[in-house]
Amino acid sequence: MENQKLSLEKEFQYYIKNLDELIKKYEDKYIVIKNGQVLNAYETIDDAIIETKKTEELGTFLVQKCQANEESYTQSYHSRVHFVH
């Protein structure tokens, strides 16, 4: 599992490093990245996952919406958790 996490981190770093070029080709598409290259681009995340898992093992590729803004790859989670000592 740790190897998959590191592998996907490498794929995400590829995305960030090449974002300007990727935007020119794939803006607003869901791109599938594996081994430092774009395998394909899709209109929906569901299509990206369904089609890619036909040839690639789940957990070995990254699906990322290709957008110029940081919000496309940043998420915030809020919780009503209260810690009591």
N, C-alpha and C positions, 0 to 999 in steps of 0.2 A: 504493500500500500504506500509506503514512504517513497519508493521509486516512482510510482505513478504520480504522486504529488510533485516530486521534483521534475518529472518529465513535463507535466502540465505547466509548471512554473516557467520552464524553458520556453514552452510554446507561447505563454503569455508575454514573456520578455521579448520574444520575436515580434509579437503583435505591436507592443509599445514602441520598439526600436524602429519598426518599418511602417508606422501608422500613416505617415504622410503619403507614402507610395500606395499603401493599401486603400486609403480613402479614394484616391484617383481611380482605382479599378473597381472597388467593391462597395462604395458608399451605400449605406442603409441595407446591405445584404448581411446574411449570417454566413460567416466564413468558417471553414473547418481547417484547422491548422494541426499538422503532425510533422515531426522531424524537421522543424524549421521551414516548412513550406505550406502554402495554401493548397489543399486538396481539391476544394470546390467551393462554390458560393450558392446560397439558397435564399429564397424569399422569406421563409419562416424557419424558426428554430426547430419546429417539429420535423420539417422536411430535411433539415441538416442532419438531425440525429437519426431519423429513420433510414435515410439513404446511406449515410456513412457507416452505420452499424452493420450493413450488409457485407461490407468488406473489411471493416476495422473493428477491433475489440473495444467495447465501451470502456472508458477510462484511459484510453491511449491517445485520444485526440481532444482538442479544444474547440468548442463552438463559441464564436464571439461575434456580436453584432458590430459591424464596422461603421463607427461614427466618430466624428472629429471631437466631440465633447467628452470630458472626463466622466461625466455621469453615465456614459454607456458602459463603463467598466468599474464603477464604484457603487457600492450599495451600503446603505446605513440601515441597521436594524435597531428597533426600539422595543423595550420590554418594560413591563410594570413590576419587575422583580424588586423585592425589598429584602435586604439582608438584615437579619437580627442576630446580635451577638449574645 
